[in-house]
Amino acid sequence: MSVTPKALAQLMAAELRCHPQFLDHETALKVLEQKFARPALSRAHENGEAHVLFDEGVCRAVVLRGIQTSEPFGFDTEILNIHCIPADVEALAWVENKITKLPPMGSLVRTLTLSSAHQGLLPSLLASGLGIEALELLGDTEPSLERLVAEKKPLQHFRAAGLSHVPMAPAHLEAVVDLRRRTFMAHPEYCWFGAHPKHLEKYHSNMKQELQEDHWWWVLLDGDNVVGNFGSTVAPNNQLWGPRGGLEIIFEPEYRGRGLASTAYCLTLKGLKAKGLPVYKGATAQPAVMALSKIMGRQVQQIHLRSNADFEPAHFNLLLPDNS
């Protein structure tokens, strides 16, 4: 028996219900079906495989895989999808058994985005050759801001460090793209596809559009030179989480480790609060960001894995304990 897009979307929703910020309504189910379930099933049917566990007509778990062409990484990738009713011990055991029987699809990089509800699958996934590359973190804007200010007491402005920040404009875009290219060429472990030309081209196109709309992106300046970029996308009508922002920061090497990240985060969270965005999300593998995230009370929502990952599991123990 094959799984329908609607049934797969319902499994995805069951995982998201572990997070109280999720908008559990019919519109969210339709978004999950159209944006996530249908593409995953199409990949599996076109060039991969699909395994489904049913019990009396109810879909309890799926393991899908197929080849994703180009986006979002810039080159072809094997995408593994695992979805399961949370805490369904028998279904999780079935998934573990399937994981051991998935040989590589040629030389393609294998990636998986796993719900944090299924952290118990990590030992089997790690044994299969996958590694943790980043954690997708979910936070509540106002409590995060309060915790950050109380604990870190960040500078209220970059002037105290001899720097300034201004809203990001189209004139800054090339410098920001170049900063990302150089950063991820030097440190691919923090975004293994971040310096790929096709990915940067897509980033350029997306950011050019964002800058024409309501946004909360800033550049950090040393004189007239762009030495950092931080801020957030503004998504007031997100159908899964409600009004939602993000949290992203990137600095030139010599500006890291100077306590500037706390100021950037504080300014970003203040902006999200002012714009009425109570929830924010973002992925990271950076120790400093994970330390700040711990202070801010962010929770792991998803675990990003890939073959030949750069980090040992213990790298993520601060936010994801006992994963090795």
C-alpha positions as CSV (number, residue, x, y, z in Angstrom):
1,M,0.0,0.0,0.0
2,S,1.4,3.4,-0.9
3,V,1.1,6.5,1.3
4,T,-0.9,9.5,0.1
5,P,0.5,13.1,0.3
6,K,-2.2,13.9,2.8
7,A,-1.3,10.9,5.1
8,L,2.3,11.9,4.9
9,A,1.4,15.5,5.8
10,Q,-0.5,14.2,8.8
11,L,2.7,12.3,10.0
12,M,4.7,15.5,9.6
13,A,2.1,17.4,11.6
14,A,2.2,14.8,14.4
15,E,6.0,15.5,14.7
16,L,5.5,19.3,14.7
17,R,2.8,19.1,17.4
18,C,5.7,18.4,19.8
19,H,6.3,22.1,19.7
20,P,3.6,24.4,21.1
21,Q,4.4,27.2,18.6
22,F,3.1,25.0,15.7
23,L,-0.2,26.2,14.2
24,D,-2.2,23.0,14.2
25,H,-4.9,23.8,11.7
26,E,-6.1,22.7,8.3
27,T,-4.1,25.4,6.4
28,A,-0.9,24.1,8.0
29,L,-1.7,20.6,6.8
30,K,-2.3,21.8,3.3
31,V,1.1,23.6,3.4
32,L,2.8,20.5,4.6
33,E,1.2,18.5,1.9
34,Q,2.1,20.8,-0.9
35,K,5.5,22.0,0.1
36,F,7.0,18.9,1.7
37,A,5.0,15.7,1.3
38,R,4.3,15.9,-2.4
39,P,8.0,16.7,-3.3
40,A,9.3,13.9,-1.1
41,L,7.0,11.4,-2.6
42,S,7.7,12.5,-6.1
43,R,11.5,12.1,-5.5
44,A,10.9,8.6,-4.1
45,H,8.7,7.5,-7.0
46,E,10.8,9.1,-9.8
47,N,14.4,8.0,-8.8
48,G,14.3,6.5,-5.4
49,E,12.3,4.2,-3.1
50,A,9.5,4.4,-0.6
51,H,8.9,2.2,2.5
52,V,5.7,2.6,4.4
53,L,4.4,1.1,7.7
54,F,0.6,0.7,7.9
55,D,-1.5,-0.6,10.7
56,E,-5.2,-1.1,10.0
57,G,-5.1,1.6,7.3
58,V,-3.2,4.1,9.5
59,C,0.2,5.2,8.3
60,R,2.6,5.0,11.2
61,A,6.0,5.6,9.6
62,V,7.7,6.2,6.3
63,V,11.2,6.0,5.0
64,L,11.7,7.7,1.6
65,R,14.6,8.7,-0.5
66,G,15.3,10.2,-3.9
67,I,17.5,12.5,-5.8
68,Q,17.0,16.2,-5.4
69,T,18.4,18.1,-8.4
70,S,20.5,21.2,-7.7
71,E,18.5,23.2,-5.2
72,P,18.9,24.0,-2.4
73,F,22.6,23.0,-2.3
74,G,23.7,23.8,-5.9
75,F,24.2,20.2,-7.0
76,D,22.4,16.8,-7.0
77,T,21.9,15.3,-3.5
78,E,20.3,12.1,-2.1
79,I,17.5,13.3,0.2
80,L,16.4,10.9,2.9
81,N,13.0,11.5,4.6
82,I,12.0,9.8,7.8
83,H,8.6,10.5,9.4
84,C,7.0,8.6,12.2
85,I,4.3,8.9,14.9
86,P,6.3,10.3,17.9
87,A,7.0,7.8,20.7
88,D,5.6,4.9,18.6
89,V,8.2,2.3,19.7
90,E,7.3,-0.4,17.2
91,A,7.3,2.1,14.3
92,L,10.7,3.5,15.3
93,A,12.1,-0.1,15.5
94,W,10.7,-0.6,12.0
95,V,12.5,2.6,10.8
96,E,15.8,1.5,12.4
97,N,15.6,-1.8,10.5
98,K,15.0,0.1,7.2
99,I,17.9,2.4,7.8
100,T,20.3,-0.5,7.8
101,K,19.2,-1.5,4.4
102,L,19.8,1.7,2.4
103,P,23.0,1.5,0.4
104,P,24.4,4.7,-1.0
105,M,23.0,6.1,-4.2
106,G,26.3,6.2,-6.0
107,S,28.6,9.0,-4.9
108,L,25.9,11.5,-3.9
109,V,25.9,13.2,-0.6
110,R,23.0,11.9,1.6
111,T,21.1,14.4,3.7
112,L,18.3,14.0,6.2
113,T,16.4,16.5,8.3
114,L,15.1,14.6,11.3
115,S,12.4,15.7,13.7
116,S,13.8,16.2,17.2
117,A,11.0,13.9,18.4
118,H,13.0,11.0,17.0
119,Q,16.4,11.7,18.7
120,G,16.4,8.1,19.7
121,L,17.1,7.2,16.0
122,L,20.4,9.0,16.1
123,P,22.6,6.0,17.1
124,S,21.3,4.0,14.2
125,L,21.7,6.9,11.8
126,L,25.2,7.6,12.9
127,A,26.1,3.9,12.5
128,S,24.7,4.1,9.0
129,G,27.3,6.7,8.0
130,L,25.4,9.9,8.6
131,G,26.6,12.6,11.0
132,I,25.0,15.6,12.6
133,E,25.9,18.8,10.7
134,A,23.6,21.4,12.3
135,L,20.6,21.9,14.6
136,E,17.5,23.7,13.7
137,L,16.5,25.8,16.7
138,L,13.1,27.3,17.6
139,G,12.8,30.2,20.0
140,D,10.3,32.6,21.5
141,T,11.3,36.2,20.7
142,E,10.4,38.0,23.9
143,P,11.6,35.5,26.5
144,S,14.8,35.0,24.5
145,L,15.5,38.7,24.5
146,E,14.9,39.0,28.2
147,R,17.3,36.1,29.0
148,L,20.0,37.4,26.6
149,V,19.9,40.9,28.2
150,A,19.9,39.5,31.7
151,E,22.8,37.1,31.2
152,K,25.1,38.7,28.7
153,K,24.3,42.4,29.2
154,P,25.2,43.1,25.5
155,L,26.3,46.5,24.2
156,Q,23.3,48.5,23.1
157,H,25.2,49.7,20.0
158,F,28.3,48.9,18.1
159,R,29.7,52.4,18.6
160,A,31.4,51.3,21.8
161,A,33.5,48.9,19.6
162,G,34.3,51.6,17.1
163,L,31.8,50.2,14.6
164,S,28.4,51.1,13.2
165,H,25.4,49.2,11.7
166,V,23.0,50.4,9.0
167,P,20.0,48.7,7.3
168,M,21.2,46.4,4.6
169,A,20.5,47.9,1.1
170,P,21.0,46.6,-2.4
171,A,24.3,48.5,-2.6
172,H,25.6,46.1,0.2
173,L,24.6,42.9,-1.5
174,E,27.7,42.1,-3.4
175,A,29.9,42.6,-0.4
176,V,27.7,40.4,1.7
177,V,27.7,37.6,-0.9
178,D,31.5,37.9,-1.0
179,L,31.7,37.7,2.8
180,R,29.6,34.5,2.7
181,R,31.7,33.0,-0.1
182,R,35.0,33.6,1.8
183,T,33.6,32.5,5.1
184,F,32.2,29.2,3.9
185,M,35.2,28.5,1.7
186,A,37.4,28.8,4.8
187,H,34.9,26.9,7.1
188,P,32.7,24.6,5.0
189,E,31.9,22.7,8.2
190,Y,29.4,25.4,9.1
191,C,27.7,25.3,5.7
192,W,29.1,22.7,3.4
193,F,27.3,24.1,0.3
194,G,27.6,27.8,1.4
195,A,30.3,28.7,-1.1
196,H,28.9,26.8,-4.1
197,P,28.3,29.3,-7.0
198,K,24.8,28.1,-7.7
199,H,23.8,28.4,-4.0
200,L,25.3,31.9,-3.8
201,E,23.4,32.8,-7.0
202,K,20.2,31.7,-5.4
203,Y,21.0,33.5,-2.2
204,H,21.7,36.7,-4.2
205,S,18.4,36.4,-6.0
206,N,16.4,35.8,-2.8
207,M,18.1,38.5,-0.8
208,K,17.6,41.0,-3.7
209,Q,13.9,40.4,-3.5
210,E,13.8,40.5,0.3
211,L,15.5,43.9,0.4
212,Q,12.7,45.3,-1.7
213,E,10.2,44.3,1.0
214,D,9.8,44.6,4.7
215,H,13.0,43.1,6.2
216,W,15.3,43.3,9.3
217,W,18.7,42.8,7.7
218,W,21.7,44.9,8.8
219,V,25.3,45.3,7.8
220,L,28.1,45.9,10.3
221,L,30.5,48.6,9.1
222,D,34.1,49.5,10.0
223,G,34.3,52.9,8.4
224,D,32.8,52.3,5.0
225,N,33.7,48.6,4.9
226,V,31.2,45.8,5.3
227,V,32.6,43.5,8.0
228,G,29.4,41.7,9.0
229,N,25.8,40.9,8.2
230,F,23.1,40.0,10.6
231,G,19.3,40.1,11.1
232,S,16.3,38.2,10.0
233,T,13.7,37.5,7.3
234,V,10.3,38.9,8.1
235,A,7.5,36.4,7.6
236,P,4.3,37.8,9.1
237,N,2.0,35.2,7.5
238,N,3.9,31.9,8.0
239,Q,1.3,29.1,7.8
240,L,3.1,26.7,10.1
241,W,4.4,29.0,12.9
242,G,2.4,32.2,12.6
243,P,4.3,35.5,12.4
244,R,7.9,34.3,12.3
245,G,11.5,35.6,12.0
246,G,14.9,34.1,11.9
247,L,18.3,34.7,13.3
248,E,21.5,34.9,11.2
249,I,24.9,36.4,11.8
250,I,28.2,36.4,9.9
251,F,31.3,38.4,10.7
252,E,34.7,38.8,9.1
253,P,37.2,36.7,11.1
254,E,38.9,39.5,13.0
255,Y,35.5,40.7,14.3
256,R,34.6,37.3,15.8
257,G,35.1,36.5,19.5
258,R,34.7,40.1,20.6
259,G,31.3,39.9,22.1
260,L,29.6,41.5,19.1
261,A,27.3,38.5,18.4
262,S,25.3,39.3,21.6
263,T,24.7,42.8,20.4
264,A,23.7,41.6,17.0
265,Y,21.3,39.1,18.5
266,C,19.8,41.7,20.9
267,L,19.2,44.1,18.0
268,T,17.6,41.4,15.9
269,L,15.3,40.2,18.6
270,K,14.3,43.7,19.5
271,G,13.3,44.2,15.8
272,L,11.4,40.9,15.7
273,K,9.5,42.0,18.8
274,A,8.7,45.4,17.4
275,K,7.4,43.8,14.2
276,G,5.2,41.4,16.0
277,L,7.1,38.2,15.3
278,P,6.9,36.1,18.5
279,V,8.7,33.0,17.1
280,Y,12.0,32.7,15.3
281,K,14.0,29.8,13.8
282,G,17.5,29.2,12.5
283,A,20.1,26.5,12.0
284,T,23.6,26.4,13.5
285,A,26.6,24.3,14.3
286,Q,28.7,27.1,15.7
287,P,29.7,26.7,19.3
288,A,29.3,30.4,20.2
289,V,25.8,30.5,18.7
290,M,24.8,27.3,20.5
291,A,26.1,28.7,23.8
292,L,24.0,31.9,23.2
293,S,21.0,29.7,22.2
294,K,21.2,27.8,25.4
295,I,21.1,31.1,27.3
296,M,18.1,32.2,25.2
297,G,16.2,29.0,25.8
298,R,16.0,28.0,22.2
299,Q,14.8,24.4,21.6
300,V,16.0,21.9,19.0
301,Q,13.2,21.4,16.4
302,Q,15.1,19.5,13.8
303,I,18.4,17.7,13.4
304,H,20.2,18.1,10.1
305,L,22.4,15.1,9.1
306,R,24.5,14.3,6.1
307,S,27.1,11.7,5.0
308,N,30.7,12.5,5.8
309,A,29.7,15.3,8.2
310,D,32.6,17.3,9.8
311,F,31.6,17.1,13.4
312,E,31.6,14.4,16.0
313,P,28.3,14.0,17.8
314,A,29.7,15.4,21.0
315,H,30.1,18.8,19.2
316,F,26.3,19.3,19.8
317,N,26.0,18.0,23.3
318,L,25.2,21.4,24.8
319,L,21.8,21.4,23.1
320,L,21.5,17.8,22.2
321,P,22.9,15.7,25.1
322,D,23.5,12.0,25.0
323,N,23.5,11.7,21.2
324,S,26.6,9.7,20.8
